[in-house]
Amino acid sequence: MNKYTSTSRFSLYSPNKITHRGKILKDIVSSPRFDAFYADLGDADFRLATVSARFENRPDLISNAAYGTSGYWWVILLANAIEDPLSGLKAGDQIKIPIL
């Protein structure tokens, strides 16, 4: 699996300058732990699924259906090299759902 790089509109904002409740947020994508997770994701088993109209551009709903929680939406995006969660999942697309 190639190193994750983003060229989407979301990469325009430096994570080192974004604050929440007065604290600077950490850039987890640049961390060694993220690199290890991302490398392991390439070797993970997965199921294939077809995106239905109900789940179009809703990785949170796909995550909830697959894992019972909406919290793993980002894993689905990474596994499928989707950079923009608002337009990257179209009805009829075949996607990988990693088995965690």
PLY file of the C-alpha trace (Angstrom):
ply
format ascii 1.0
element vertex 100
property float x
property float y
property float z
element edge 99
property int vertex1
property int vertex2
end_header
0.00 0.00 0.00
1.38 3.41 -0.90
2.06 6.04 1.74
-1.09 8.05 2.34
-0.84 11.48 0.82
-3.62 13.96 0.47
-4.14 16.40 -2.34
-7.75 17.13 -1.47
-9.14 20.43 -0.28
-8.71 19.17 3.29
-4.92 19.21 2.98
-4.93 23.00 2.73
-5.23 23.37 6.48
-2.18 22.79 8.64
-3.08 20.49 11.56
-0.45 22.29 13.64
-2.51 25.47 13.60
-5.94 24.01 14.34
-7.00 24.35 17.95
-9.80 22.87 19.99
-10.62 24.31 23.41
-7.37 26.27 23.33
-5.09 23.31 22.61
-3.31 22.62 19.32
-4.48 19.38 17.72
-1.90 16.68 16.99
-1.07 15.63 13.44
-1.67 11.89 13.78
-1.11 11.22 10.08
2.57 12.09 10.46
3.10 9.87 13.50
5.03 6.56 13.43
2.01 4.76 14.93
-0.16 5.90 12.03
2.48 4.71 9.54
2.47 1.27 11.18
-1.34 1.11 11.20
-1.51 2.18 7.56
1.07 -0.44 6.54
-0.88 -3.16 8.39
-4.11 -2.03 6.72
-2.65 -2.97 3.34
-2.22 -6.57 4.53
-5.60 -6.81 6.27
-8.36 -9.12 5.12
-11.41 -7.35 3.78
-14.91 -7.87 2.43
-16.12 -6.31 -0.78
-19.30 -4.26 -0.65
-21.27 -2.22 -3.14
-22.32 1.25 -2.04
-26.10 1.62 -2.18
-27.87 4.93 -2.77
-28.66 5.11 0.97
-24.94 5.07 1.83
-23.69 7.39 -0.93
-21.14 9.85 0.52
-21.88 8.59 4.04
-18.84 6.68 5.31
-20.23 7.03 8.84
-23.30 4.96 7.91
-21.15 2.35 6.14
-18.97 2.12 9.24
-22.02 1.71 11.46
-23.41 -1.06 9.25
-20.05 -2.87 9.06
-18.70 -2.41 12.58
-21.62 -1.35 14.75
-20.14 2.12 15.25
-19.75 5.15 13.03
-16.27 5.76 14.46
-14.35 3.73 11.88
-15.43 5.76 8.85
-11.83 6.89 8.36
-10.58 3.28 8.12
-12.95 2.67 5.21
-11.74 5.84 3.48
-8.07 4.88 3.96
-8.62 1.32 2.72
-10.20 2.66 -0.45
-7.85 5.65 -1.00
-10.77 8.06 -0.74
-9.63 11.55 0.17
-12.94 13.41 0.26
-15.65 11.84 2.44
-18.23 14.25 1.04
-17.92 13.11 -2.57
-15.79 9.96 -2.70
-18.44 7.27 -2.23
-20.90 6.96 -5.10
-23.82 4.53 -5.39
-22.67 1.47 -7.30
-19.00 1.78 -6.28
-17.38 -1.41 -5.04
-15.38 -0.78 -1.86
-13.21 -2.74 0.56
-14.39 -3.12 4.16
-11.33 -4.11 6.25
-11.91 -6.86 8.78
-10.68 -5.39 12.03
0 1
1 2
2 3
3 4
4 5
5 6
6 7
7 8
8 9
9 10
10 11
11 12
12 13
13 14
14 15
15 16
16 17
17 18
18 19
19 20
20 21
21 22
22 23
23 24
24 25
25 26
26 27
27 28
28 29
29 30
30 31
31 32
32 33
33 34
34 35
35 36
36 37
37 38
38 39
39 40
40 41
41 42
42 43
43 44
44 45
45 46
46 47
47 48
48 49
49 50
50 51
51 52
52 53
53 54
54 55
55 56
56 57
57 58
58 59
59 60
60 61
61 62
62 63
63 64
64 65
65 66
66 67
67 68
68 69
69 70
70 71
71 72
72 73
73 74
74 75
75 76
76 77
77 78
78 79
79 80
80 81
81 82
82 83
83 84
84 85
85 86
86 87
87 88
88 89
89 90
90 91
91 92
92 93
93 94
94 95
95 96
96 97
97 98
98 99
